[in-house]
Amino acid sequence: MASPRGADLTAPTILRAHGLVLRPVVASDEPAVARAMTDGEVLQWAAGMAVLDAPPKDRATVWLSARLTAWSTGTAAFAVTDPADDVMIGYLGLRDVHRVPDQAVAGYWVTPAARGRKVTARALDAAADWAFSPAYAGGLGLHRIVLDHVLHNVGSCRAALRAGFAEEGVMREAFVEPNGKRHDCHLHARLATDPSARPFD
Ligand SMILES: CC(C)(COP(=O)(O)OP(=O)(O)OC[C@H]1O[C@@H](n2cnc3c(N)ncnc32)[C@H](O)[C@@H]1OP(=O)(O)O)[C@@H](O)C(=O)NCCC(=O)NCCS
C-alpha cells in the first residue's frame, strides 16, 4: 500500500545481507511452506489462527495465499532463502506497516532443518535496516519495529536480542492458543536510532 511516509509495498523488494536472500513469497514456495506447516512449534507459535482452523491438508495453501497478496495490504512478506539454491528456509514478515505511523510488527519462523544458524537474527537485521531506510533510498521510512513472543520461547527471545530488538516488558496474557490457553509475552522493539545487531558468528 502506498504511503506518504515510505516506499510502496507493492514494489517487489529483494534484500541480500548476512549470507541470506529475502525475497517476496512466491507460489513455488509451497513445498517448503507445507513442511513448515507440519512443525509443531511453527503451528503453535507462528502460523496464525486461520491456518490452525484449516484442515491439515489445506494449511500450506491457506498460509501461502495470504502471503502472496500481502504486499498490497500492508505486509512485507519475505521468504528467507539460501542464496545457493533459492529454497525457502524461513519466513520474515513485517505487517501493519505504517498502520501506526512509522511503525510495523515483525513475525517469523524457520524450518526445523535450518535452525541453529541464527537465520532469524540475520533476517530480522536485514529487514530492519531496509525498513528504517528512507523512501528515497528504497526503504519504508520506519522508526520503530516491534515483535513479541511467549515467555518460554527462549530461541525467539535470543534471536530478537541478537538482532537489536531490546526487551521492553511483559504483555500479560497476550497470546491465546486455540484451546483458550493464554500466555504472557515479551515485547521487543528496535528503533531506527538503536545500535545494530550483534555479530552473527
Ligand atoms: C524461534 C525460531 C524462529 C528461531 O530459529 P533460529 O533463527 O534458527 O534460531 P537459532 O536456533 O539460531 O537460535 C537463536 C538463539 O536462541 C538460542 N536458542 C535456540 N533455541 C533455544 C532453546 N530452546 N533454549 C535456549 N536457547 C535457545 C540459540 O542458542 C541462539 O542464541 P544466541 O544467538 O544468543 O547464540 C525457530 O525456533 C522457530 O521457527 N520456532 C517456531 C516458530 C516460532 O516460535 N516463531 C517465533 C514466534 S514469536
The ligand as an SDF file (V2000), in Angstrom:
LIG
                    3D

 48 50  0  0  0  0  0  0  0  0999 V2000
   12.3140  -19.1440   17.0640 C   0  0  0  0  0  0  0  0  0  0  0  0
   12.9840  -19.6070   15.7840 C   0  0  0  0  0  0  0  0  0  0  0  0
   12.4770  -18.7400   14.6330 C   0  0  0  0  0  0  0  0  0  0  0  0
   14.4990  -19.4060   15.9480 C   0  0  0  0  0  0  0  0  0  0  0  0
   15.1570  -20.0960   14.9000 O   0  0  0  0  0  0  0  0  0  0  0  0
   16.6930  -19.7420   14.5070 P   0  0  0  0  0  0  0  0  0  0  0  0
   16.7790  -18.4260   13.8830 O   0  0  0  0  0  0  0  0  0  0  0  0
   17.2010  -20.8960   13.7340 O   0  0  0  0  0  0  0  0  0  0  0  0
   17.3890  -19.6190   15.9300 O   0  0  0  0  0  0  0  0  0  0  0  0
   18.7060  -20.3550   16.4350 P   0  0  0  0  0  0  0  0  0  0  0  0
   18.4650  -21.8100   16.5930 O   0  0  0  0  0  0  0  0  0  0  0  0
   19.8480  -19.9250   15.5790 O   0  0  0  0  0  0  0  0  0  0  0  0
   18.8340  -19.7500   17.9150 O   0  0  0  0  0  0  0  0  0  0  0  0
   18.8360  -18.3550   18.1650 C   0  0  0  0  0  0  0  0  0  0  0  0
   19.3490  -18.1270   19.5800 C   0  0  0  0  0  0  0  0  0  0  0  0
   18.4730  -18.7730   20.5240 O   0  0  0  0  0  0  0  0  0  0  0  0
   19.1640  -19.7620   21.2440 C   0  0  0  0  0  0  0  0  0  0  0  0
   18.2240  -20.8830   21.4000 N   0  0  0  0  0  0  0  0  0  0  0  0
   17.5580  -21.5360   20.4160 C   0  0  0  0  0  0  0  0  0  0  0  0
   16.7350  -22.4550   20.9590 N   0  0  0  0  0  0  0  0  0  0  0  0
   16.8990  -22.3600   22.3070 C   0  0  0  0  0  0  0  0  0  0  0  0
   16.3300  -23.0430   23.4220 C   0  0  0  0  0  0  0  0  0  0  0  0
   15.4130  -23.9980   23.2550 N   0  0  0  0  0  0  0  0  0  0  0  0
   16.7260  -22.6820   24.6740 N   0  0  0  0  0  0  0  0  0  0  0  0
   17.6530  -21.7140   24.8490 C   0  0  0  0  0  0  0  0  0  0  0  0
   18.2140  -21.0180   23.8250 N   0  0  0  0  0  0  0  0  0  0  0  0
   17.8450  -21.3480   22.5880 C   0  0  0  0  0  0  0  0  0  0  0  0
   20.4130  -20.0900   20.4300 C   0  0  0  0  0  0  0  0  0  0  0  0
   21.4570  -20.5700   21.2620 O   0  0  0  0  0  0  0  0  0  0  0  0
   20.7250  -18.7100   19.8620 C   0  0  0  0  0  0  0  0  0  0  0  0
   21.2550  -17.9110   20.8810 O   0  0  0  0  0  0  0  0  0  0  0  0
   22.4370  -16.8270   20.6370 P   0  0  0  0  0  0  0  0  0  0  0  0
   22.0660  -16.0310   19.3910 O   0  0  0  0  0  0  0  0  0  0  0  0
   22.4200  -15.9860   21.8580 O   0  0  0  0  0  0  0  0  0  0  0  0
   23.6790  -17.6320   20.4210 O   0  0  0  0  0  0  0  0  0  0  0  0
   12.6810  -21.0990   15.4700 C   0  0  0  0  0  0  0  0  0  0  0  0
   13.0000  -21.8830   16.5830 O   0  0  0  0  0  0  0  0  0  0  0  0
   11.2340  -21.3430   15.0760 C   0  0  0  0  0  0  0  0  0  0  0  0
   10.8770  -21.2210   13.9090 O   0  0  0  0  0  0  0  0  0  0  0  0
   10.3770  -21.6870   16.0540 N   0  0  0  0  0  0  0  0  0  0  0  0
    8.9570  -21.9540   15.7740 C   0  0  0  0  0  0  0  0  0  0  0  0
    8.1940  -20.6930   15.3580 C   0  0  0  0  0  0  0  0  0  0  0  0
    8.3770  -19.5600   16.3380 C   0  0  0  0  0  0  0  0  0  0  0  0
    8.4870  -19.7580   17.5440 O   0  0  0  0  0  0  0  0  0  0  0  0
    8.4330  -18.3300   15.7830 N   0  0  0  0  0  0  0  0  0  0  0  0
    8.5680  -17.1310   16.5860 C   0  0  0  0  0  0  0  0  0  0  0  0
    7.2620  -16.7490   17.1760 C   0  0  0  0  0  0  0  0  0  0  0  0
    7.4710  -15.3120   18.2140 S   0  0  0  0  0  0  0  0  0  0  0  0
  1  2  1  0
  2  3  1  0
  2  4  1  0
  2 36  1  0
  4  5  1  0
  5  6  1  0
  6  7  2  0
  6  8  1  0
  6  9  1  0
  9 10  1  0
 10 11  2  0
 10 12  1  0
 10 13  1  0
 13 14  1  0
 14 15  1  0
 15 16  1  0
 15 30  1  0
 16 17  1  0
 17 18  1  0
 17 28  1  0
 18 19  1  0
 18 27  1  0
 19 20  2  0
 20 21  1  0
 21 22  1  0
 21 27  2  0
 22 23  1  0
 22 24  2  0
 24 25  1  0
 25 26  2  0
 26 27  1  0
 28 29  1  0
 28 30  1  0
 30 31  1  0
 31 32  1  0
 32 33  2  0
 32 34  1  0
 32 35  1  0
 36 37  1  0
 36 38  1  0
 38 39  2  0
 38 40  1  0
 40 41  1  0
 41 42  1  0
 42 43  1  0
 43 44  2  0
 43 45  1  0
 45 46  1  0
 46 47  1  0
 47 48  1  0
M  END
$$$$
